Amino acid sequence: MRRGMAVLVAVAAICGVQDAAAKMNYTLNDTVRTGFNALDHVLQKPLGNPVFDSKRFGDRLFLSGGAGVLMASPYARPGVAGEFSIGDWATPIHGWRVGLGAGMHSVSKGSDNVYFGSVSADYLLNLTSLLRGYRSGRPFELIGALGAEYQRIKDGDRRGNGFGLRASLQARFNVSPSLFLYVEPRLTMQAGMKYSGLPGDYRRFRPDMGLSLGLGYRLLRGEERVSGATDFINVEDNHMFFGAGGGMVSFLRGADHSSIGAGARINVGKWLSSVAALRISGELGRYGFPGCDPSRRYIAVGGLDYVWNIASAFGGYRPDELFGLNLNLGVAAAYADNAKGKLYPGVEGGLTASFRLSRNWSFYVEPQVRLFTRDFSEAVGKGRSLAPVGSVMAGLNYTIGNFAHDFPESYQEYAASKKYFLTWGAAPAWCLRGDYGTGVVGSVGFGKRFTPISSWRLTADGEIFSRSPRYITLSLSADYLFSISTSMAGFNPDRVFDLSGVLGVTGGIAHYGGRPVKPVMGGKAGFHGAFRLSDALELYVEPVLLATKARGLNATGWTPEVRVMAGLTYRLGRGEAFGKGALYESPLDGACNFVSLSGGPMFFSGNYNDRRVNGSVDLSLGRWFTLVSGLRAGFTYDIVPGDNRRRRAGMGSVHADYMLNMTSLITRDAARRFHFIGILGGGVSFSDVETSRSGLMLETGMQFRYNLPGNVDLHLEPDLSFVMNHVLPNYRHSAHFVVLGRVLAGVSYRF
């Protein structure tokens, strides 16, 4: 028996020595393996607190922000509060945070609102790491906090200070390595200013209970940051983003339900790195002015922002991050109707919180504050010396993404594709402000796809509306097209349908009734859907929204307009090298001279209100010096309608024109039979109207030519001629020149 007991004691001693030796082999910081043991803290020297390797100030930083409700008693009206905090973990267990907050206190029912702003500081204790050991990637953590808070309180015209001690318990849910959501109940014992509507009769301290919900970001380091992150490849139009949304706008001083109005915003930007971006935005809002005339006023704001991606800054570039948070700071300019028609400069700042719906699409909510100059405050902001404006917008954001990383093969397909293109289209149009009636728009354009995703396009547009006196415009537009289909699925030159977004600016001249011609400018946004008909031809439909402004046309402010364009796109080939032999293989070989005869309808600016259409004929002789350049000289005879329907005037023009073959200039394909030719020229015009004098004439247009066998060509030529007014006296009294628009169809013979 004694021997058996001795054996047991020896075994126990050996096990104890081995256990002690094993525990000594554990590092003092290895609480993951040792866990929490009360005996370690009571019967023997406790293990040391875990620490981070090479800990430096701020390398375990976190940001958090949220909002919640405040309750002073069960019988009080709830208050609301928002908070933002920044903190750091000194060890896996111990940390700190400081925060800013603002909101409305909980007061008795029927009492006026009491506002406050606050500054706070807390000590943090990670209870999960204390009890279960430190482990990165844990999905749930429980954190206690003890701290102090200072408040600046506003109760009507009274202002005062409040001080308090607070305790809270934060339940933190780690959604991703860097992102967490939290729920935090909090109790604050506050002393200081006693405000009206305070529930109960508290002598020294009054309790304030709160419950906050929010999200935060934790700064990742080392392997934890690299794991799961994606390389950020900044190539051309990678990482471009576009957004559109709507919401509420208001002046922030003296805001109430009657001062809040509706607003809409669009923006476009590009990520220059995984952390930084530049963004251009445009916003239109209808602000309320209670007791003022007018009671509602439109204010348009344009902004340029620097965007800081907090998610990428703290956790690395992760395009599949579920939640995103951006800080936006920048400059802005405002324009308000009925406010001297001037721009007011200012600054802006805000936050964009986003929820990812797919790899390219996300839903966002963006609160923003803007502050403009004193002139804006006096002219627009109800006469106050400081009139900040605020907005809360929600909408959808589309991001092209890391296209070069996701679709590297697209660049090979794009290199062999047809890049230049021509467009022809027409559309009905409707002005959403003013009595213009239904309009008709014609458009001719030229463009280039300069990356797999992006294209530029220049167009010449003409527009006329039906109501009398008619409104007519001639303008040039510069558009940017971004292919949504390509950005989502890669570049495919044989895709049956391609959807693109359109952003552009336009400028030109406008004419309204008998008034002088005035400049017009504006911008547009919309979509471009292209259906592939062949390797070179596409049918497109393009709904767009324009905002235009013309001076001196009895139009107040900006005029929104809707167009639904439909037309054809002709792709101009692959840009092969052009050799000398191509000239002798072309349809112009040995036949560089030509003679042409054309005729067609003519529209005269002096009486387009009467819907009068007459005709023109033209006879020209020309020569092509190269496949690109040519000259022609000719005579045009126009039948010009007068005020009296039975009266007609004859006008002749001798002209000389330079002809530029755009198709051969871009892609010199010897086998091409279709040509797009630009025309610019001038001459002298004269008429049979009494007291008429000859005058200078300037003309411009374009010709669409198709080569037939036998040295015969067919062509269609829309053009415009600008003729001095004294050539046709008494037809237009207020303008220095008259405009003739022609659509000529004809035939040419090469010899």
Phi, psi and omega in degrees: 000314180298323180295319179297319178297321179296322178296316180298318179296320180295316179299317180296320179295317179298315179299319179296318179296318179296319180296319178295319179295319179298317181294327177292332178288336175291141174289155181296341183267359188272068179283345176296320182274324182275331183069194179257124181228119181300327180297328178298333185259349185246307189266351180208175180297125185289157173293149178289154177296142178293146178229160176275144176292133176052048181295131175230158182297127176087359182275357172238039186292152171216150174241145177211151178206146181194187181212159181191195183245152176241146181218119179273330177198163180298342184257005183266164173279131184297148171255173179230153181208147173239151185216152173220134183220156175226139184207179181210149175260116176287323173222173176299347183251321188252138178204184180212163174205151172234149186214161173240144180214165177201155179167200179237136180287157171283124182230170179297151181298135181090353180274160177288158180291144176239120185259157178207155167234147189221156171231135185220160175216134184227147166267135184246139176232114179280098184293328179294315178291327179294317186271327186244000182087156181281133176209122177288149179084007178293132184288338184221138177222148177242124188233129174263153181218136173232135183193191181229157185216140173244137179234143169253119192249139177236117179238092185065239178270354181270144176225145181199185184243150175226143179231146181201160171252144185219154178221141182212165177227117184255124172264116187249127179249114182276103182285323179215176181305328183250342187256137175222149170253150182219154171234128187222102169283143187216144175238127179239131173256112191243143174230167179123221184300132174263118183259162182291150180080011180289120181293142175079184181230085183264135184276299188256303180241148175237135182280148176221111182261139181220157176222119184243145173238142180188187178224162180208168179234137180250131182287125180262149179226155171061221183297327180297325179284320183288324184298119178086352179281158182244145176295139178262108182256113184262089181239118173048248186263018170301149171065024170281151180218151184222139181220153176211140180192181180214168180176218186241145177229153180190155164288139187276333178276125181070027182290138171211184185297331182280344179266354181274133179229177181270153179211163178219151184215144169232151178210156176217140182201181180214134174281117178279333174212181180291348184247325190243142178215161169245141185222135172251134182225153174227135184224141175232124181227154178249101187270145179267141178229079183302133179077006181247166176236109007278158180280341176229141182217138177275135175231125177255137183229131171247141184221152173234117188241147163268128184247126178251118181276100183294323181299313180289324180296326183266329186238005184086165183285111180229094185296344180263012178302130185292313180250145177228154179216124180239143171257127184243125176225135182187194180247157184215164174220136184244146173229128181237138176289152183059035180220055176066003175060037182238164177268141179243117180283158180191189178234160181213156177203151180186181178234142175241113175258128185233151176236120186285126176265326177205188182296331183249336186251143176213153175262136184228154171232130186224105167278141184213146178234137178232147178224125184248183186289170179298326178300319178297317180298321182283322185276328187240324190273044175063024176078010181275153181290333179224119186227074176292148177242149180228159178211153172230112183246147175225143181182203182244143178237133179246127181241128177297323175089193183274068192298316181296330178283321184278327184228065182295333181289344181296329182290330175290318177297319182294323181299331181262005185268169175278126189255322180274152181207157175241147179229144172226134182203166176215161185197152163280155181219148179224127173275132183271003179215126182097164184257080181258341186080195179273138181248164176233134183237137171240143185216139173229132185219164177221136183206180180213138171272108188260354168215171177303333185258324193252146176221152168243155183210135173248132181229150170252125187238140172233141188214142177215139180250158194276330186290149181260134001284137189289150178253123184230140179226149169233126187211163172245140181235144173242119187239148170246129179244128176242127185279107177293321180299314180295319182295334182267332187229007181088165183279132178218107182294344181257015180297134183292321181223132180233125180255129180230155170265152183233129171229135183200171174234153182219151178202148181180215181234153180226149180226134184224110180062225181266012183280159179297158177293136181233155178287151177224143179217164180175187178221165182211157178209146181179203181231154181229111178252121185245127176257125183283120176262325178202185180295336184244351189232137177226148171257128183236152173233130188223093172279128182223154173246125180249153169231113185238156178219125177240139183271139173073024181244028181059025178249125181268124176069208183268144181247111175289147182215141178249131174233145173235090184281146173218138182182200184238147173241127179248119180271136196263018174103189192255002177075039180295160178295147182253119180256166181297329182293342182294331180299320184276352176260357185276166176297347180269003183301119177071010182218063185274345177267154178208156172230140185224150176230129185223159175198158179170183182287155180226138179245133186247129185294339183289339183215035178292341177297332181270004179056043180269129179237132176230190190237166178219150172228150182218138174234124185225153175232132185211178179211137172267118178278325173220181175291350184253318190244142176207166176231151174216153174228144184194184180230131178242134177242125181243138173262111188259124179285148178253185178295323175277124186298336179275350185262136177229146175243141176258132179232130177247149180222129171260125189225156172227131188231145170264136183241126181242114180281099185293323181295317178288331178295322185274307181226105188275079181266115184294335183270001183290139176248342178260135183227141174247119191236125174273144185230132176216128183194192180194180180176208182234136179241153178208159183218171179264016178284140180299141183067014178287147173234148177292151182207167181288151179226137175240134180226149177212151181182194179214150183234134175253113188241138178234126182277126174256163174298158178080024177063028179250136178236145170253145180214155173233127189226099169277135179210167177233139175238135178249116188241138178302144187296329184286353173290326178235073183296150178071004176268326176218113185274328191264350183253152177280343180211162174245157184241133175242124177251129183235151169232098187257133174243141183195191183224147178233150176237128180265136181216000000 
